[in-house]
């Protein structure tokens, strides 16, 4: 529904404690004529589903379209340093495979290197635009939230990958890039807002170019038997800025994004199954009263809405990637 009111807190000037505690008077202003008994609607501004849920306890229903975001793993949970080499049964039994089981411990360094590479790529692009005289004087107006124009990386925990679940049966930390676009109803995922989907991919592409460069260097070091060699930040920056013409870093980056989307989708689906199991078990616990059961059902439904919103973004962007292939 379109908002028909706006409101804001009114507290004493400089009274930060009251603001933090949510105390004070609320001044409600109508934005258009409101009839007696008519329901009031307020716009919360752009916020992703998980943020609205954690702040207000609900997820807005997707009736038309809205901006939404998801996260895509920046690096694979398990990295095969020699993907073209098939390990023999004897090597597998002796744990002599080419899986990088130390990748997670290096995530912090790798993420910092990716962020630095993207910053360098942005500076290079700005200088090129200035030198060529093609710098855009005024940006094209768009309703894209400003938060989505910044590169943001967050660490999430995911279940142990099948390849390492036996040796490392614990949740794995995984850096993910926040990516957002405008989504529509499920039956209109690929039919509109294509420019927003492409812009979303374009915004994160330099980060995945840099990540692809880091992975390529790790694999080359493994091939040369020199796993202790450091990753060259300059090469990552060149890849992020598309200045390294010897490798198609766009293709490598898009492949990495596809793998990340599939990984995230499987994680979300796994979370959904776990939530359904948790809810089913709740109904068999007789000591829970009716109110507690309703509260659990409410939490399960809200979590399902959050997962649905994120899956919508992921499927939308994956379909867009197929058009770029």
N, C-alpha and C positions, 0 to 999 in steps of 0.2 A: 504494500500500500504506500501511496505517496504521503510524506509527513505533513501534518497540518498544524503542528506546534513545534516550538523550540523552547528549551529551558536552560537555565544556568543557576549555579549556586550563588547566593548572596550571603557573605559573611563579613565580619569586621576586616577592615583593610590591614593586611599584614598578618592576619591570624592564620598562620600556616597549619597550626595544630588542628583547628576546626576543619580546615579543608581536607587534611589527611584523614581525619576521622569521619568525614562525610556528614558533618553537622552544619546546620545553618538553614536558611530559607531558600526555597526554590522558586524562582520567578518564571512562570510559564507564559509564553507569548504566542498567540495564534498567528499562523501564516496565511490563513484564509478563513472564510466564514465557517463556523462550526455550530451545528444545530444542538439543541439541548438533548442530552442523552447519547450523542454521537461519540464513538470511541476516539481517543486521542492517539496519534501516531507521531513518534519522534525519530529523526534520523540519527543514528549513532556514528555516522561517518564511516569511512572505509576501515574495516578491521577484519582480519581473517576469522574463519569460523571458530577455531580453537581459542582465539583471544576473546571473542564475544562470549563464548561458553564459560571461560574461566572468570570473566569479569561480571557477567550478568546472568549466567545460569541458563541460557537458551541459545539455540542456533537458528538464525532466520531461514525460513523456508525459501527455496529457490523457485519463485513463480515466473519471473521473467529472465533477468540476467543480473550478475553482480561480479565485482572483482573478488578473486579468491586466490589463495596461494597454497603451495605445497613445498616439499623439500625433495631434492634429488641427491643421492650420494655422489660425492665428488670423486672418491676413489672406491674401487671394489672392496668388499669385505675381506676377500682373499685374493691375492695377486699371484697369478701364475707367471713366473719369470721366463719360462720357455714354453709358451702356448703351442708352438708347432712341434714340440717333442713329446712323444707318448712314453710315459714311464713304464718300465717293465714290472711285472708282478714282484720280482725280487727287489727292485728299487723301492717299490711301495711298501713292502713288508719291512724293509730296513730304514724307512722314513727318509729315503734319498730322493724325494720328489723335488720339483722346482717351485713349490709353493713358498711364498714369502710370509712366514709366520710372524715376522717382526714388524710387518707393515703398520699395525695399529700403534706400536710404540713410537713410530716416526711420524704419526699424523700431525702432531703439533708443528714440527719443523716444516713438513710438506705444505700444510695449509698456509703458514706464514710466507713460504716461498711463492705460493700461488697468488696470494693477495699482493705481494710486492711486484710480481710479474704483471698483474692486471693494472696496478698503478702505473708502472713503467709504460705499458702499452697505451694507456689513456694519455699519458704525457706525450708520447711519440705521435699519437693521432692528432692531439691538439697542435703540436708544432707543425705537423704536415699541413693541417688545414690553414694555419696562419701563413706559412711560407707560400702556399699555393693560392692564397687569396680566396679560398672557398669556405672560409669560416662563416657559418650561418649567423646573421645578425640577430634574428629573433627566432625563437623556437616555435615550432608548430604547436598550436594549442591542443591539448589532449586531456582527457579525464583520468589518465593513468596516475595512480597514487604515487607520490614522490618517493615513498618508502621502497617501492619496487625498483627504483632506478639505482639504488645502492646495492653493491655486492655484499651479501650477508651470508656468513657461514656459521652453522651451529652444529654441535655434536649431539647425536642421538644414540641411543642404545638399541641394538637389534639382536634377535636370537642368534645363537652360534650357527655359522654356515655349515651345511651338511659335510663339506670337505674336511672340516676341522672339528666337528662336533664331538668326536670320540676323544681326541687329544686335548681339546680346549672346550669343555662343556659349560661355557659361561657366556653371558651376553657380551657382545662386542661393541665398542665405541666406534662410531662412524661419522666423519664430517659430511655435512650435507649443505647444499646451496639452496637458499630460498628463491623460489621462482613463482611469479604470479601472472595471471591473465584474467580476462573477463570470460566467465562461463555462463552457459545457458542451461535450460532444462535438458535432461538426459537424451531426449530424442532430437536435440538440436546441437549436439556437441561439436560437430564439424561444419555446421551450416552457416555460421556467422562469426563475426569478430576475428576473421583470419589475420588481419593486420596486427591485432593485439597479441595473437599467439606467436607470430613471427617476431614481433618486437621482444616478447618474453625470451625466446630462444636467443635472439641477437644479444640481449643484455648479459646473458650468462656464458655465451660462447667463448670469450677470452679466457675465463677461468678454466674451462674444460680443455682448451688448447694447451694451457700451461700444465694442467694435470696430466694430459696425454704426453707432453714432453718429458715430465718427470718419470712417468712409467716407462717410456721408451729408453731413458737413460738407465734406469734400474735394470731393465732387461739386457741392455748392451753391456753393462758392467758384469752381470751374471754370466753372459756369454763369453766374456773375456777373462772370466775367472778372477775378477777384481771387484768383489762385492763391497769392499771397504771404500771405494772411490766415492767422493761427494757428488751431489747433484749440482749441476751448473745453473745458477739462477739466471745468468745471461741467456742461456739457451731457452729457458722457460719464458723469459720476457720476449725473445724473438718470436717464439711460437705464438704467444698471446697476441702479439701485434701483427701476426701474419707476415713477418719479414723474412722468415726462413722459407725460401721458395723450393728448397730441396725436398720438403715433405708436405703433403696435403694435411695440415693440422686441422682444417675444418672437418674433413672426413673422420679423422681420429677422434676429434672432440664430439661429433654427432654420435659416433658409435658408443663413446663413453656415456653420453647422456641417455641413449637408448638402454644400455645395460643398467644404468642407475635407476631409470624409471621402472623397468621390469623388477629390479631388486626391491624398490620401495613398494610397488604394488603387492608383491608377495608378502612383504612384511606387514602391510596394512591388512591384507586378507587373513594372515595368521593371527593378528591382534583381534580381528573380528571373531574368528573361531574361538579364541581363548575367552573373549567376553561372553559369547553365547554359552559356553560351558560353565562359566562362573555364574551366569544368571540362572541356568537350569539347575545348578546345584543349590542355589539360594531357595528355590521353591521346595526343596526336599528337607530343608532345615526347619524343623517345627518350632524351634524356640524363637524364630523371628516373627514379630507381629505383622499385621496387615500394613501398617504405616511403613515399617522398615522394608517390606517387600516392594511397596509402591515406590519408595525412594530408590531402591536398587534398579527397578524397572526404568525409572526416570533417568538415572545415570547411564544405564545401558543405551537407552534411546538417544540421549544427547551425544554419547560417544559414537554411536552409529551415524548420526548426522554429520559429525566432524569427519569421520572416515569417508563418508560418501562425498563430501565437498572436496576433500583432497584427491580422491580417486577420479573425480570429474576433471580436475586440473590435469592430472597425470595422463589420463586417456586422451584428453583434448590435445595436449602437447605432443604425445606420441603420434597421434594421427597427423599432426602438422609436420613432424619430422619425416614422415613417410612421403609427404609432398616435396620435401627438400632433397630427397635422395636422388 
